Amino acid sequence: MECPKSADQGGEMAPKNENNPSPNKSYESKNEIENVVESDLAEFESVNDSLDELSTALDFMEQRTDNIMAQLKELLHSNREIRQSLAVANTTGTGVQPSQSE
């Protein structure tokens, strides 16, 4: 069954689009649109500045983490050497004996 076609539509059914303003609605002035665009650009610039600050802070934190990791590796290496030298000293009998003054 076909839908009847209205004469003002040129014989075709037009889809309803709620996003299009009706002819009765007033349009924003050019100045209002420019103000919105300028405020959007200012907001984008503000967000961009915030992202730059976050990036700088993250870079600092990454460098600090790398420094801490290097210090921990150095400490681990040092402790490993000390343990090995103590193990060698204990096997050769030249290790420090605990005092028996108790």
Summary of the structure (lengths in Angstrom):
residues: 102
radius of gyration: 38.7
end to end distance: 109.7
largest distance: 116.4
contacts: 146
relative contact order: 0.04
helix: 65%
strand: 0%
